[in-house]
């Protein structure tokens, strides 16, 4: 899989207070305007640049099929805050179920726009048992912000 085809889960971990205007604008373009909001993004050069710019406020990594299925089933929302169901996915997209859609989403063959009416932002809760490290340091230095790789799935499951 090349860098253009990678699918990432990005989660905002720091709030809105004292954010520089340029970074706040970048986070709004990524549609991550609030704390604990997550997005599934295809890694294009422009998205990579925006993520690099906002690296001190978000964490990201490659999403797997199990996490994508759980994210869509538990946190997928439609208009009027309705839950995403298998029947809705079957009726309003070319996919037969949430699991089939999650598999295509995690492999990069689909996006959240493929299901009509699905909101692209997933609202998560703070992680169970808290963050493991300081929130203002990068992952490699004992913090929680920055690139995580496959470890994003473990954090996301604790936040769903």
VMD Tcl script that draws the C-alpha trace (Angstrom):
set ca {
  {0.00 0.00 0.00}
  {1.53 3.32 -1.00}
  {1.47 6.45 1.14}
  {-1.40 7.91 -0.91}
  {-3.63 4.90 -0.18}
  {-3.13 4.74 3.60}
  {-6.21 5.31 5.71}
  {-5.65 6.99 9.06}
  {-7.76 7.57 12.13}
  {-7.03 11.00 13.60}
  {-8.26 12.00 17.07}
  {-8.07 15.47 18.59}
  {-6.66 15.32 22.12}
  {-6.17 18.94 23.11}
  {-8.88 21.57 23.46}
  {-9.61 24.97 21.95}
  {-7.95 27.27 24.50}
  {-4.72 29.06 23.48}
  {-4.52 27.54 20.00}
  {-2.67 29.62 17.42}
  {-5.07 30.88 14.71}
  {-3.22 29.06 11.89}
  {-3.45 25.72 13.69}
  {-7.08 26.34 14.68}
  {-7.86 27.00 11.02}
  {-6.09 23.76 10.01}
  {-8.06 21.77 12.60}
  {-11.32 23.28 11.33}
  {-10.40 22.30 7.76}
  {-9.80 18.77 9.03}
  {-13.26 19.04 10.70}
  {-11.78 18.42 14.11}
  {-12.98 21.56 15.86}
  {-13.57 20.07 19.31}
  {-11.87 17.87 21.85}
  {-12.16 14.06 21.33}
  {-13.45 14.29 17.77}
  {-12.17 11.65 15.36}
  {-12.03 11.38 11.56}
  {-11.09 8.65 9.16}
  {-8.84 10.26 6.53}
  {-7.16 9.05 3.35}
  {-3.53 10.10 3.50}
  {-2.98 12.46 0.58}
  {-0.07 14.93 0.48}
  {-2.36 17.83 1.49}
  {-3.90 15.90 4.40}
  {-0.39 14.82 5.46}
  {0.68 18.47 5.53}
  {-2.33 19.50 7.61}
  {-1.76 16.65 10.07}
  {1.92 17.60 10.39}
  {0.93 21.19 11.11}
  {-1.55 20.15 13.82}
  {0.60 17.33 15.25}
  {0.72 18.86 18.75}
  {-3.08 18.72 19.07}
  {-3.94 15.36 17.52}
  {-2.83 11.74 17.42}
  {-3.14 9.51 14.37}
  {-2.35 6.07 13.03}
  {-3.52 3.30 10.68}
  {-7.04 2.07 11.42}
  {-7.89 -1.64 11.28}
  {-11.17 -3.31 10.29}
  {-12.26 -4.18 13.86}
  {-11.84 -0.60 15.06}
  {-13.60 0.78 11.97}
  {-16.55 -1.58 12.54}
  {-16.79 -0.63 16.21}
  {-16.46 3.08 15.41}
  {-19.25 3.00 12.81}
  {-21.59 0.79 14.85}
  {-21.25 2.65 18.16}
  {-20.36 6.22 17.13}
  {-21.63 6.56 13.56}
  {-24.32 9.25 13.49}
  {-26.89 10.46 10.98}
  {-28.92 13.67 10.99}
  {-30.88 14.33 14.20}
  {-28.24 12.26 16.07}
  {-29.69 8.93 14.90}
  {-27.48 5.83 15.11}
  {-26.08 4.19 11.98}
  {-27.71 0.79 11.35}
  {-27.16 -2.09 8.93}
  {-30.55 -1.37 7.32}
  {-29.65 2.27 6.71}
  {-26.28 1.34 5.19}
  {-27.92 -1.24 2.91}
  {-30.63 1.22 1.80}
  {-28.42 4.32 1.27}
  {-25.18 2.87 -0.12}
  {-23.78 0.04 -2.21}
  {-22.65 -1.85 0.91}
  {-24.65 -4.69 2.49}
  {-23.81 -3.97 6.15}
  {-21.77 -1.84 8.53}
  {-19.08 -4.55 8.60}
  {-18.74 -4.54 4.78}
  {-18.59 -0.73 4.78}
  {-15.98 -0.75 7.57}
  {-13.83 -3.23 5.64}
  {-13.92 -0.99 2.54}
  {-13.29 2.12 4.68}
  {-10.23 0.61 6.41}
  {-8.76 -0.59 3.10}
  {-9.18 2.82 1.44}
  {-11.79 1.74 -1.12}
  {-14.58 3.80 0.50}
  {-15.03 7.02 2.44}
  {-17.63 8.30 4.87}
  {-19.26 10.16 1.94}
  {-20.27 6.82 0.37}
  {-23.13 6.39 2.88}
  {-25.60 9.19 2.26}
  {-26.29 11.22 5.41}
  {-23.43 9.79 7.53}
  {-21.61 12.48 9.49}
  {-17.84 12.39 8.82}
  {-16.94 13.26 12.42}
  {-17.12 10.72 15.24}
  {-17.61 12.10 18.75}
  {-15.67 10.04 21.26}
  {-15.44 10.01 25.07}
  {-12.28 10.40 27.16}
  {-10.40 7.08 27.24}
  {-11.21 4.49 29.89}
  {-8.39 4.39 32.48}
  {-7.16 7.75 31.15}
  {-4.27 8.72 28.94}
  {-0.99 6.92 29.50}
  {1.44 9.81 29.52}
  {1.56 13.57 29.34}
  {-0.80 15.12 26.80}
  {1.63 17.78 25.59}
  {4.52 15.47 24.62}
  {4.91 13.36 21.46}
  {4.28 9.60 21.64}
  {7.98 8.71 21.47}
  {8.78 10.88 24.48}
  {6.12 9.39 26.77}
  {3.24 11.60 25.63}
  {0.04 10.93 23.72}
  {0.16 13.38 20.77}
  {1.63 12.55 17.38}
  {1.90 9.48 15.18}
  {1.02 6.17 16.87}
  {0.85 3.64 14.06}
  {-1.21 0.56 14.96}
  {-1.49 1.67 18.64}
  {-4.22 4.14 17.60}
  {-6.65 1.21 17.51}
  {-6.13 0.43 21.21}
  {-6.69 4.09 22.16}
  {-9.76 4.37 19.92}
  {-11.35 1.26 21.46}
  {-10.91 2.79 24.91}
  {-12.55 6.02 23.69}
  {-15.56 4.41 21.92}
}
mol new
graphics top color blue
foreach p $ca { graphics top sphere $p radius 0.5 }
foreach p [lrange $ca 0 end-1] q [lrange $ca 1 end] { graphics top cylinder $p $q radius 0.2 }
display resetview
